[in-house]
């Protein structure tokens, strides 16, 4: 099983991938986490890749996923070639990577998109700022929708976020979640891809009195 974690910067993809892997290993599965190649590249080179360097980075990301899949039951990709294509298009107005990236994305068994409910945190390396998150989030959803790739949005903090991410994984595996509450959680807006709408909904659910309607 190949699981893709996609999302804007500072939405917890790396931490979530590790938490998911730990939980799945505890259930006896052989799990590999494939880190973000673009991040490694920027840290090593100390700069943003040029246009001609983007495709090799995207290809390297997917090659690592394939290599990990050869020796594990479950592979969790802490981003995929699609994120490289999106950032490349934003920086250089070059969309040539999309065909490769979307073709690869269709090969994942499950695509999870991390929600924008976590606070933005600078990492001192490649994060551009909180103003970039919503445009990137919109491009991720747009790309997946155009390619016909189904996805689930993951919200919550800490263990709650992990449980919500694991729920569809366990469903595909035919396993029951450890927490009974996780099995009852259902997303009722499958046809809606408006992140602002989702953010307002989850804010209201977490803080009902803030809406002025104690019955929300």
Phi, psi and omega in degrees: 000130178248125182245128179255129172255116179240158177158165179291170181295150177060041174244018169082022183297314184294312179297319181296319180299320180290319179295318179296316180298317180299316181293320181287325176295324179296339177269002176098007181272147173273112188238134174241140174250124179260114182287172183282116181292322180301318179296316178300318182297314181296321179294321182287316185270340179071026180200172175277139180297146174283166183307317183287349180267351186290313182299314177302325178293315179298318179295320179297322178302312183287328177296322178294322178297315179298318181295319179293323181295335181291338184234013182222159177283322185226134175240128176251115181267113177283070182098165181224184179300336181298322179293324177298317181295321181293313180294324178296316180295324180290322184277321190240004182054042182237111181257017186291340180283343188299321182299311178298314185295316182289326176298318178292322183297327179296343181275356179276144180284333181209133176243123178247134177249122182282130183287171185265020185276354176271146179292146178286137180228129178289145179245359178071014183234288188229357182287134187271332181141163183297336181292344182273340189296312183295316176300320180294316178302317180296321180292324177299311181295319180297315180297317179295320181294316180297326181275355181071028180264115178291151180209162176237141177266133182253123176240171177114170180238142175059231183297328178298317179296319180295315179299318181293327177286325182285334186306308179290332177294312180295327178296318178294327180279349183075026181249156179269140176293151179294319181270123179301327181296329182293328181289337181273345184287126178225142179267121187263009184236046185300332183267002182254132179236032180267107183296327178296318177299314180298317182297317178296320180298310183290328175296318179295322180291324181280329183227071187299328183289339182292339182279348183086357180238096185296349181264003182296000000 
